[in-house]
């Protein structure tokens, strides 16, 4: 790993991007100073103060925990330039004006530390031209860095060097951005709008042009170009609204100003669409102004109509026949779309053909290799596959000839032919641009392997591209035991890994049995057990669907027995003789949350969403979740000077009764589902590496399971106090009678039932109360309505 340590970062510019970059640095515990101009009135830091206040209101939330906004140090260019001397990385993120940026560089140059990396966050300005304003001593440490909005959630960061940038500077920065910020880094050439925006915005412009050609409405297009097409669910026009139509117009203008028909044969398709001009003139910039291509009025969504320059009802969907086509294998899918007679099918083929055509023609000028283009479109524009991946999967030469026929027939955006390397040589022989040896670089005419920086050794199963034949976590390592529910395997014969295989990693009988076996094997032959799966789902909870047949045949007794077995597994994990580590990524809900909290330790990706959500289907946690809340409250109370348990129970009770989910690992820690001793990992692909090493470190430090202890509960008086506040909520109409009943049962469990305050109880005692409450609710008609409603619509029923 690099020895370059980033102890503090300065972000210059408290606009939308600068403030959110600062917020994400705080999320990953990197100290940050946010600079802007001195305010003309009031406190000099007023501009920065307002920007930080704005972070608290933004959705999606840029901060993992809102209170952490106070950790961003405020500064202005008039009073605080000396603070730059303590910064190892300076990220300039002011407005996209070359003259403004150059002027700022001259001001900051005397205050920069001699080792500091300086990077400009720009979506398309020439990094080389920007570097020319810097002193010779700083030029080797200067580069471009392009975060995508919103920085917390978007995976992609493009790094751009200049002719004078030292190679090790980019290596150091890539290491920091990858491991510390959790991003996917692509190195782009210093060409207009770099890779992602060059291909992505050109694609959006081409899409708008084809929309006009085929006479489709924006809502139908978004339905076609969203999840059905394997792209972001927001589709084309809703995505433009979220990005901001003014931002999009700026990127388009960069293309218009820096390119020409001589340098880009697609240049004529870069004209600003008439509809975009009109919306900009109206001041409708998208989500930020509450109106763009779409506008929400109350609960109704309206779409813009260019003919009338007004908004009309939206909600039209694509023809179902095209949804079915899009589910076909790639080769069949593209042929069906190309041969279709309907406008929607022809439109889909046209935009896919255009993306293949544009990417191939420009690959050599914008990127080092085809893999970088595909990663940019995946990570920056939410595509499931990049253009080269889809093309290759559908049959390289077959699709190439289809594109050529359209170019020759004048159906394409321009007459530029596909490059020769498409049809002959190594790419044609390999059947595409991605091979196990690497991805195609048209400049060197070679297949280039991914960069092998030490930081990537922390990623056992990094994201890869179609055709690379990268190792799959489903088959990697040595399998110890496997069935349809779970795979037990190891990478190093030292730590056992348990990977749940069920749909949404739901916990049913097979998973319970697999976990039992996993703990037994780990105690016998391994240093520890890691529970990890290679996707965005730790576990969505208990498999209610698989429980229903047993319930129908054996009634409550059958469910009670299954719940008891699951509780036993939870305790087996907690009291195992070797470390048990839950490696959490994505959703850990209900039983998945319980699986996490009963493990000996948790290692969580930043974007982990953890919570006890059973109330949503009219139930209470039944696998030890409420017992965990009661035990943690007792432990926290014992470590304090207060003797009243209720204050320590309040947050846990509220979280369970309101089905609160931590919307980041940081918030999950505040809710008590992660502890301060647990590890938060910024990069999702480092999660397994860190979890395995945590298990080994705990074992090597002489790990012993915690003692089984009795602990104090709040008793019947605690139940009465909680129910008193619930009565007010019910009588005020804030919760239904059934909600009151469920919350009362939760209160009864976390307070220990009908016992005196301060009574000492065991986990097994509380788990029995939990099961009783769970089973009582399962036979309740209102709960059954909620369960059936959730299963049929995926949405909670309020009754």
N, C-alpha and C positions, 0 to 999 in steps of 0.2 A: 504493500500500500504506500501511497505517497506520503512524504514527510511534511507536506504543505498543510499547515493547520490554520483553519479559519476561526480565530477567536472572536472576531467582531466584524460585522459588515455595515457599510454605509450604503443607503439607498438614496439617490439624488432624484427628487421629484415625488411629490405626494399626490399625484393624480391617481386615476383608477388603477393602473398597473403598478405604479411604485408602491402605493399603500398596501396593495394585496400581496406583492412580493415580500414586503416587510412583515405582513401578517403571517405568511407561510414560514418565514425564517423564525419567527417567534414559536410557531407550532412545533418546529423541530429543535427548539432550545438553542438557537443561534442568536446571541445578542445582536441587536440591530439599532442603528441610528437612522431616522427618517428626516431628510433635509427638504426644505423648499425655500422659496423667497421669503424675506421678512414681510409680515403683513403691514399694509399701509396705515391701518388703524388698529387700536387695541394691542394686546400682547404680540411681540414679534413672531412668536411661533404659531400664531392664529391659523394660518393655512394648514399647517401640519395637524394641529389640534382638531380642526374640523374634519380633516381626512380620516383621522383615527376614530373620531366619533361616528363617522359614516360607515366604518368597517363593522360596527356593532349592529347596524341595521340591514346590511347587505344580505341577499339570498341568491344563491346558496352561500352559507356562512363562510367567509374567508378564514375565520379564526376557529380553531378546535374548541376553545373555551373563550367566551366573550370577554371575561374579566382579564384575559391576557393582553388585551389591547393596551393596558397600562404598562406593559413591559417594553413597548416600543419607545425608545428614547427620542425626544423631539429636538429639532435643531433648525437653524436657518443660516443662510450663506453670509449674513452680515456679522453675526456674533460667534459662530461656533466652528469656523473652518479648522481650528486647531484639533478638533475631535477626529478629523480625517487621519491624523498621524497614527492613531491607534487601530486603524482598520486594515485588515488583511485583504479584504475584497471590497471594491467600490463598484456598485451597479448604478449606472446613470439611466434613469427612466423618465426623462422629461418629454415634452411634446415632440412629435415627429417633425421638427424643424432643424434642418442642417445648421443654419446660422446660429440658432439658440444653443445647440449642443456644442458647437465649436467655441462659442463664447464662454460657456461654462467650463470647458476643459482648460482653457487658459487660466481661469480663476482658481481652479482646484489644484493645478499642477504643482505649485510650490508647497502644498500641504500634504502631499501623498507620501506614505511610507515607502522607503526604497525597495521593499519587496512586494508591495501591494499589487494585486491584479486589478486592472481597470476594465470594465466591460460595459458596453452600451446595449441596453435593451431596446432594440428597434425591430420593427416588423418588416423593414425592407430597405432602409437607407444604406448606402455603400459604407462598409466598415473601413475599407481602405482610405476613402476620402475623409472620414471622421478622424482617422489616426494621424492624418497629415497636420492637424492642429496641435499635436502633442509634442513635447520636447523629445529629443532623440533618446533620452534615458528611459522614458516611459513607453515608447512605441513597442519594444519587445514584450511588454507586459499587458498590452492592450488587445482586446478582441471583441467580437459581438456575442451577445447572449440574448436569445429570443424566447421568452416565456410565453405560453399561450394562456388566454383568459378563460376561466379564472385560474390563477397560478396554483392554488391549493389542489385543485381537482384534475387539471389537464396534465397528462403524462409527459408531453413533449417539451423538450428544451433544445433549440438549435444553437450550436456554437459555430462561430464564423471567424476564421483567422484572417490576417492581412499578410502581405509578403514579408513584413518585419516581425510578426508574432513568433516568439520562441516556441518550438513544439512542446517543450515540457510545461509551458504555461497552460496550454490546452489540456494536456494530460492531467495536470493538477486540478484544473477547474472541472473537467469531466468527472474526476473521482469524487470531488466534493458534491457536485450537483446530483450525481448518481446515488451515492450512499447516504449523504447527509440530508439531501432534499427529496430523495425518493423518486427521481425523474428518469425518463428514458432519453438519453442524449444522442443526437444525430449531428454530425459535423457537415455543415452546408457550405457550398461555394459562395463567394461574395458576388452573387448575381441578384438582380432585382427581386425582392420579396423572398429570397432564399428558396427553400424547397416546398415546405407545406403550403404557404400562402400562394406561391407561384402556381402550383398545381391545383390547390383547393379553390382559390378565387377564380382562376381561369375556368375551373369546372363549374363554379356557381354562375359565372357569366354565360358560359355555354348552355347551362341548364335553363337560365332565364330566356335565352334566345330560342331554345327548342320549345319552351313553354308557349312562347308567342307563335312559333311555327305550327304547333299542334293544337292551339286554342284551348289549353287546359287551365283550370283554376288553381289558385295557390294551395287550397286545402287538399285537393286531389293529388297535387304534385307532392306535398309533404307526406301524404299517406303512402304514395308510391316510393318515395326516396328516403323513408325512415327505416324502421326495423325490418320491413318487408324486403328491402334491398340490402340489408346487412350494414346499415349506417346508423348514425345517431338518431334516436327516436324523434328528435325535433325536426327531422327532414331538412329541406332546403331553406324555405322562407322563414320558418320559425327560428332556425339557427341564425339566419341573418339578423332577425330582430334581437336575439339574445346578444350577438356580437356587437350590434349597434350599426345602423345603416350609415352613420357618419364615419365610423371606423372603416367599414367596408368600402365606402366611397374614397377614403384616403388611400387604401391599399390599391384600389383600381387606378387611382390617379398616378400612383407610383409606377404601375405598369405602363400607363399611357405616356408618362413623362420620360421614362428611362428606356423604353423599347420603341421599336419602329417596325415597319413591314420588312425592312432589310434584316433586322436582328431577330424577329419573331414572325414566322409566316402566319400565325394565328392572330396577329395584331388587330385586324379588322373586327374581330369578335370581342375586343376589349372596350368598345364604346359603352359609355354609361347607359344602362337601360332606361328607357323613357319613364317607366314606373318608379325607378329609384330616384331619378331627377325630381319627379313630381313630389314624392314623399319627403325628400330633403327640403324642397322649397316650402312645403307645408310645416316643416319643423317636426315631422314625425320620424324620429330616429330609431324606433323600435322599443324594446322593453324599457329603456331608461326614460322615455317620454310617454310610456303607456300606450303608444300607437305606432305601428309600422305597417308591415304587410298584414298584420293582424291587430285587433284591438279588442280588449275585453270590456264589456259593459255589464256590470252585475255578474250574473253567472253565464251570460251569453258571450260567445266568441264570434266576432265579425271579421270579415276579410275585406281588404281594400279592392275597390273596383275602379280601374283606371279610366274607363269610359265616363263614369259619372263623378269621379274624384270623391267618392263617398264610400262608406263602409256598408256592406250587405251581410246577411246571415251566412255563417260558415258552417262547416261540418260535413261537407260532401266527402264520400269515400271513393276509393278506386274500385273498379270492377273486380269482382272476386276471382274471375278467370286469371287475372294477372298475378294475384296473390298466390294462386296455385302454381302458376308457371315459375314463380320465383322460389318455390320450394324444391324444384327439380334439380338434379345434378347439374353442375356448371355448364358442361358442353350442351346438354339438352336445353337448359334454360336459355342460353344465348341464342341458340338456333330458333327456338320457339318465339322469342321476342323479335328477332330479326324478320322472321317470316309472318309475324302477326299482321292482321289487316286493320286492327283497331288503333286509334291514335295513341292510347296509353301504352300499348306494347311497343309501337314504333318509337315513341318518345323515350322509353326505357333503353331500348337498343341504342338509340342515338347518343344518349348521354354517356353510356358505357363505352361505346366506340370512340367518342370524343376524348374520354379520359385515357384510353389505351393509346390513341394516336398522339395526344399532346405529351404524355409521359415518355413515350419512346423517342419522339423527335427532340425533346429537351433534356433527356437524361444526362448526356455528356456535359452539358453546360451548367447544370444546377447541382449535381450530386456526384459523389465518388462512385456510387454503385446503386443498383436497382433496389437492394434491400433498404437503403436509407429512404428512398421514395416511399416504399410501402410502409415502413415504420412511421414516417411523417404523416401519412394519411390515416393510419390507424390511431396514432397517439394524439395527433393534432385536430383531426376531423371526425373522430369516433367511428371510423369504418372498421368492420369486422375483418376485411381483407383489403390490402392495397391493390391498385390497378394491375400491377404485374403479377401478383399472386392469383387473382381471379382469371386473368388472361391465360396464365400457365396451366391452371387447373382445368380450364375449358378446352385445352388442346392448342398448343402454341401456334403451330403453322396453320391449323384450320382457321383460327380466329384471325391470324395475320392476313390470310387471304381474303377473309370476309371484309376486313378493314380496307385492304387494297382495292377490292371491287367497289366499295362505297366511295373511296377517294377518286377512282377513275370515273365513276358515274356522276361525280359532282355532288354527292350527298353529304360529304364531310364538311367540316368547318373551313378547311383550306385544302389546296392542292399539294401541299408538301408531302412527298412520299415517305413511307416508313424507312428508317435507316437500313443500310445493306445488312448489318449484323442481325437484323430480325430474321432474315430469310436464309442466310447461309453462314457457315462457320460453326464455332463452338456452341452458340446459343441454339441454333436450329438443331444441331446434333444432340444436344442435351435435352431438348424439348422445353426450353425456357431459360429464364435469366437466373433462377435460383437452383443451386446444386449443393450436394454435401460438401464440395470443396469451397464454396462461397458463392457470392452473387456477382453478376456481370458488371464490369467496369468498361464502358465502351472506349474510354480514352487509352487505356493500356491493353485492351482486348484480352482481359483476363478475368477469371472468377476470383473475387476478393473475399477472404475470410473475415469474420468480425474482428474488431480490435481486441487485443488480449491484454488489456491493462489489469494489474493485480486486483482492482476492485471487482472485476467480473468473476473472480474466483469465489466470491461470496454468493454467487447466484448458481445454485445447483441446476435449476431448470429455467434459464432465461427465456424470454419471448423469442420465438424464431419465426421464419417465414416458410410458406408453402414450398416444398421442394428441397429444403435444407436437410431434411431427415434428421433433425435434432433429437437427442434422447428424450423419450417421453416418461414423465413421472409415473405413468400407469404401468410401465413395464421395466423401469430402471432398477438398478440394485439387485439384491437377492431376495426373492419372495420366500417368506417363512411359512405363511399360510394365506389362502385366499378363497373367498366365496363371493356370492353375488352382492353381499352387504359390505364387506370390508376386506382390505388387503393389509396384511402385516408383512413388513419388509424392512430391509436395512441397507444402508449405503456403505457402512464401514465395519459391520459385525460388532459394533460397540453400543449403538443406540437403536432400539426398535422403533419403527415408524408405523403408526396406525392411520390408514387413509380410508375414510368412509366413502362408499361407492353408491349409496342409494340416491334416488332423486331428491334434490335439494338437501342431501345428506341427512334425511329424516331418520330419527332414531326409533327403530322398531326392534323386534325380537332378535333379528340377525345381528344388528349393531350391538345390542346388549351382550349377546354371546361373544361377539368379536372382541369387545372391550374387556370382558372377563378374561378371555384367553390372553389378550395382549398384556394385561397386568401380570398374570401368572408367568408368562414367558419372560417378560422383562425382569421380574424379580429373580428368575432362575438363571438367565443367561446373558443379561445385558446391563449396561450402566444406567439406563434410563429408558423412558417411553415418551415419544413425541406424537401428539395427535395433530395431523396436518393433512390437508388436501390441496391439490394444485389448482384451485379456482377461487372465484369470489364468493365462496360459501363455506363457512365453517360448519354450521348446521342450522337448519330452519326450525329445529325442535322435534318433539315427539311425532311419530307417524300416526296421526289420528285416523287416517283412512284405513290403515291396516288394523287398527284397534276395533273398528266398528263391527266386523264379523264376529269377533270374540265376544263383544258386548251383546250382540243380538242373540248369540247362542248361549253364553254363560252368564249374562247379566253383569251386575256390578262386581261380583266375586272375581270374574275373569280379569276385569280391568284392575281391581285391587291387587291381584297377584302380579300382573305385569308391572304396575307402578312400583310395587315392593322390590321386584327384581332390579328395576332401574335405579331405585334408591340405593340398593346394595352395591351396585356398580360404582355409583358416585362415591360412596364411602370407601370402597376398595381403592379407587383412584387417590383419594385424599390420604389414606393411611398406608399406601404402598411402601415397600421397603427400599424402593429406588425412586429417583425423581420422576414425576409425571409432568410433562410440559404441554400445555395447549397452545398451539401455534395458530393464532386467529387472524383471519382475513375476510373482509366482507361481513356477511350476516352471521351472528351468533345469537339466535333468538330462542326464547322458551327453554326447551331442553338443551339446546346448543349453548345457551348462557350458563345453564346449570353444569353442563359438562366442563365448561371453562372454569367456573369458580371452584369446582371440586378438584381440579388438577392442582398439583403441588405448586406450579408456577404458570404464569401466562406470558407469552410473547405475542404482541399484537401489532399488525400493520396499522399505520396511521388511520387509514380508511377502514376501520372496523366498527360495526354497528351492533351494539350488544345490549340486550335487555330481556326482561321477563314480560312477555306479551300475551300470556294466556287469557287475560281479561277480555281481549278482543274477540275471543270465541266463547265467552261466558264461563271460563274455567279459572282455576287458580293454579299456580305452579305446583307440580306434583312430584318432582324428582329431587326435591331438596332445596329449591330456590328460596322458599320462605324460611326454612331452617337456617340457611346461610345468612339471611338478613338478620335473624334473631341472634345468631352466634356472633356475627361481626359487631352488632350493636353492643352486646355484652362485653366483647373484647375491648372495644373503643371506650366504653364507660369505665371499665376496670383500669384503663391507662390514664384516666382523667381524675380530677379532684371531685367532680360531681357524682352524686349517688343516684340521681333520677335517671332511669333507663330511657324514658320516653323521648327526650330530645335526640338520643342517638338512634332511635328507631324510626323517627319521622321521615327521613329522606328515603330509607329503604322501603318503608311501607308505602309512601307516596309513589315511588318509582314502580312498584309492583301493582298497586291499585289503579294507577293511571296508564299502565303499560308503557312507561317511559323507556325510550331507547337512546342510548348514547350515540350521538351522530358523529362521533370520532372516537378514537382510542382515548383521547384526552378527556372528553366529556364522560366517557364510560368510567374513567377513573374517578371523576367527581361523583358519579352515581354509586360508586363502591363495587362495581363489577370488575375493575382492575385495581390493584393495590399499587402503592408508591414503589414497592420493590419489583413490580412487574416491568417488563421491557417493552417500549414502543419502538417499532422499526419503521423508518420512513419508506424504505423501498420494499414493495411486496415480494420481489423475487429474492430478497435476502432473508426472508422470514424463516425458512427451513434451516439455513446455515446457522442463524443466531440461536434458534431453538435447540438444535443438536448440541451446539457448544455450551448453552446454558445447562442442559442436562448433564453433560460431561463435567462441567465445572462444579455443579452441585454434588455429583457423585464423588469427584476427586477431593472435595472439601469435607468428605465424611458425612454425607447426607443421612439424616434420620427423619423418619416421619414424625409429625407433631403428636404430642400425647393426646389421647382421648380424654377430654375434660368435661365435667358438668359445668353449666354456665347459668347465670341468673336471667330470669325473664320478668317482664313487667306485670304479668298476672291479670286477674279479672279487673282490677282497678284501671290498668292500662287499656284493656278492651273497652271499658265503659267510657273512658276519656275520648278515645278515637271515635267510638260510635256516636258520641255526642256531637262531634263536628260533622260526622257523616249525615246525621239527622238534619242539620241545618242545610247541607247541600241538597239533600233529597227534597226537603220541604220548599227550598228556594227554586226548585226546578232545574238544578244544575246536573243532577244525576237521576236516573230512573230508579224505580223500586228494586229492579233486579240488580242494577249496579250497586245499590246500597247493600243488598244481600251478599253479593260477591265480596265487596270491600269489608263487610263485617266478618266474613269467614277468614279473610286474609288477616284482619286484626286479631282474631281469635288465635290463629296459628302463631303469628310473630310474637304475641304476648304470652304464649304458653297455655292458653285455655283457662279453665276454672281453677286457678291456683293463686296463692298469695303472691303479692309483689315480692320479688327477690328470691323466689323459689328456684332451686337449682334443678336443671333438667338436662337430659342427654339429647344428642342429635336424633337418635332413634325414636325418642318420645315425640319430638316435634314432627318428625317425618310421618309418624302414625296419624297425627292431627292433620297433616297436609293431605295424606291419602284419603282420609275420611271426607275432608272438604271437597277434594277433587271428585270423588265418587258421588257425593251428594249432588254436586252440580251437574254431573254428567247425565243424571236421570231427570233433571229439571227441564220442562218443556221450553222455557225461554232460552236456556243454554243450547238445547238441541236446535232451536231455530237459528241461533247464531252460528253454530258449527255448520249446518247445512247451507246457510247463506254464504259463509266464507268459502266453502268448497265449490259452490256453484258459480259465484261471481268474483271471488277473490277479494271482496270488500267486506268490512265489518258491518254487522247488522246492529242497529240501536233499537232495543226493545225494553 
